[in-house]
Amino acid sequence: MHLIVLLTIFAVAWGLRYTWAGTDRVSWIDRWQRTLAIFLLPPLLLFTSAIAIIWMGPHGRMVWVGNDWLSYCVGIGFLGFAALSWLKLAGSGWQMLSQIRTYPTTELNGKSVRILDLPTPYSAQIGFWEPELVVTQGLLDTLSTAHLEAVLAHEQAHYRYRDTWCFFWLGWLHQMTTWLPQTEAIWQELLMLRELRADRWASIQTDPLLVAEALLSIVQNTPIFPDNICAAFSQTAPADRLTQRIEALLDRIEINGNNQIEPSQNLAAWAWLLVAVLPLLAVPFHS
């Protein structure tokens, strides 16, 4: 019976990812909510299924069907692989953060910044809950004071929303579910929405045109650090991301005077997470 439950959850997880068709024609908040739901539900269902199967054990019966060792071993193997993947990701992230903290610091706009001696214009928040702001010497040499303020405002938005912390965990789930359909496309959509949110916040703090001009100046440069512990102003991505970011900033100029980010999400917006606990409801039927 456990194997039937596991195969059912696998089919649901596959189907959720397979049917995703993008969300570019809805508002930012709906786009974020839908993309995050379709990204999180499959791995959460797999995790709760594995936990439920291990909890019930390989012996006994569920409803009228006996249980088996195969599904029990699969559950242990999945959680073990997840734990090892997390340790590897956390270890590499901590190692990178330790290296970042050896770079010299300076003060920019009242903020402590790590300076990376590279000619490529680049800036990023790197780390976990309390990331380090890193900029290259090339960025300082390339941008004017006003454009540099716009870039720093963008990076401050990443800090405000704890993007490095959130995307560390999302990046872990991304690695765990690369075998599901459209995982990479959904991951890129989340990265895109993260940058749109930071651009929007920066455009309120400074000027949308300044953010757009800075984007055109440096966004095509090659990224230096991985996405899962890094939120960078100038990350490259699919070709249409720059276009979407510029268009969103131009829309900000056209609706000058609207200084709201997006309505905050209430608890009801996260009700879909309750679906992830459904596999645990099978535990009382085990004997």
N, C-alpha and C positions, 0 to 999 in steps of 0.2 A: 504493500500500500504506500509506503514511503516513496518508493521509486515512482509510482504513479503521480504522487503530489509533486515530486521534484521535476518530472517531465512536464507536468502541467504548468508549473511556474516558469520553467525554461521557455515553453511555447508562448506564454503571456509576455515575458520579457522580450523575446525575439519580435513578437508582433507589435509591441509598443514602439520599439525603435524602427521597425520596418515601415510602419505607417506614417512616421513623421514626415511632414511635407514643408517645413519652414513656416515662419511666422512674420514675414516682413511687411504684411499689410495691416497689422494691428498696432495699437499703441505700444509704447515702450514697456509699460508695466505689464500688459497682457502678454507681450512677446517674451519678456523675462520669465513670467510665471509659467507659461506653457512650456518653454524650452527647459526650464529647470525641472519641471515635473517629469517630462519625458526623459530627461537625463538621469534623474535620481531614482525613479520608481523601479526600473529593472534591477539595478544592483541591490537596492534595499529589499526587494522581494526575494532575491536570491539569498541574501544574508539571513533574513528572518526564516526562510525555509530551511536553510542549513542548521540554524540554531534550534528550530523546532524538531528536526529529525534527530539531532544529537541529544536533545533534551529527552525525547521519548525512548531513545536507545534502539538497538537492533532486535530486541526481543518483544514478545507480546503480539497483540493484534490491534488493528484500528478498524472500527466498524466490523466487517465480516472477513477482512483480508489480513493475512499474516504479514509481518514485516521482514526485512532482509538486511544482511550485512552490507550489500553493495551500496545502497543509498546512504547508509550510515558512514561508510568509508568515503564516499563522495563528499558528504557534508563536512567531515573532518578535513579532507584534502582541500576543499574550497576555502574554509576558514584559515587553514594553515598557510595556504598560498597568499591569502589576503594579508595575513599578519606579516609574512616575510616581505611582501611587496611594500607594505607601509614602512617597515623598518629600513628597507633599502632607500626608499624615497626620503624619509626623514633624515637618514644618515647623510645622504648626498646633499640635502638641503642645508643641514647644519654645517657640513664641511665647507660649502660654498659661502655661507654666512660668516663663518670664522675667517675665511680668506678676505671677504669684503671688509671686515673690521680691521684689517691690517693697512688699509688704504688711508692716506692722510685726509684730514677733515678741514673744512672751511665753513664760514657762515655766509649763507645766501638768503636774503629776505628774512633774517632772523632765525633761520633753520640751519641745523648742522647737516652738512652734506659731505659725502665721501667723494673724493676726486680720483677718477681713473685716468691714468695718463695714456689716452688713446686719441688719435686724430679724428676718429669717427664721431659725429654728433650723436649722443645717446644719453638717455636718462631713464631711471627705473627705481621703483621701490622693490627691495629684495629682502626676503626673510619670511617670517611667520606672523605672529601677532603684533610684534613691534619691529617692523622692517627698517632697513637702512636705506636712505635715499642716496643713490649713486648717480653722478653725472660725469661725463668725460670732459677732458680738456678741450676736445674738439667742439663740444656743445657750447662751452663758454666762449670760445673763439669765433663761433659761427653766428650765434644769435645776438640780436640787440637786447638791451635791458628789458624793453617791453615784451618782446617775444619770449625771453627767458622767464619772466614772471608768469606768462601764460602757461609755459611748460611746467613750471613748479606748482602752479595751481592745479594742473591736471594730476600731477603726482600726489599732491595733497589730498585730492579726491579719492585716490586709491587707498591712501592711509585712512581717510575718514570712514570709508566703507569696509575697511579691513579686507581688501581684495586679495592680498597675498595669503592671508590665513584661510579665507574661504576657498580659494582656488588651490591651495595645497591639498585640502580634502577632496575637492572635486577632481583634481588631477590624479589623485589616488584611485578614485572610482573610474576615471577615464582609462587608466592603465588596466584596471580589473575587467573592463568590459569592451576592450578593443575588438573582441571576436563577435560582438553584436553588430547588426547592420546599422550604418549611418552614424556610428559613434563619433568618428572624426568630424563629420559635418555638424553634428550637434555641439560638439566641443568648441569648434570654431565659431558657432553662433553665440555661445556663452561668452567667449572672449570678445566677440564683436560688441555684445550688449554691455559688457563691462567697460569697454572703451567709450561707448556712446554715453554712458552714465558719467564717466569721469570728464569727458569733453563738455558735457552739459553743465556740470558743476563748475568747471573752470571758466566757462563762458559767462557765468553769472558773477564770478569773482573778478574777472578782468574784462575781456572783450571777445566776442565770438570770432571776429575777424582776425584778431591776433592769434587765437588758437588755430584757426584754419591756415593762416600763413605759416605758422610754425610747423604744422603738419606737412604742408607741401614742401617745406625746406628739408625735413629730416626723416620723415616716416618711411622712406624707401630703403633706409640703411638696414643692414643685416642685424638681426637680434643677437645679443651676446649671451643672455642667460635664458634658461628654460621657462616656459609659461607658468608652470605649477607653483613656483615660489617667487615669481617675478611679475610685476605689473609695470610695463614700459610704455612710455609715450610713443616711441618710434618702432614698435614691433611690426614686422612684416606679416602678411597673412594672405588669404585669397584676394585676388585682384580687385574685387568689388568693395573690400572693406574701407579703403581710403575714400572711395566715392561716397559711400554711405555716411562716413563721418563728416566729410566736407558738406554734403547736402544737409545733414542734421544741423550743422553749425550755421549754414546759410539760412535755414528756416528760423533759427534763433534770432538772426538779424532782422528778418521780415516781421517777426512777432515781438519786436522790441518792447519791453515793458513787462512781459510775463516772466517773473523771476522765480517761479516755482519749478522744482525739479520734477517730481512725479508724486502723486498721492501715495502716502505710506500704506504698506500692506497690513491688513488686520489678520487676526488669527484665523478667521474663516477662510482666508485665501490659502491657508496651508492644510485645509481639511483633507485634501487628496493624500496626504501622508498616512492617513488612517488605513488606506488600502494596503500599505506595506506591512501592516501587522496581521493581515488576514491569515497567513500561514500559521501563526501562533494559535489561532482558534482551533486548529486541528488537535492540539495537545489533549484537551479533555476527552476526546474520542478514542484515546489510546488506552489500552488495558493490558 
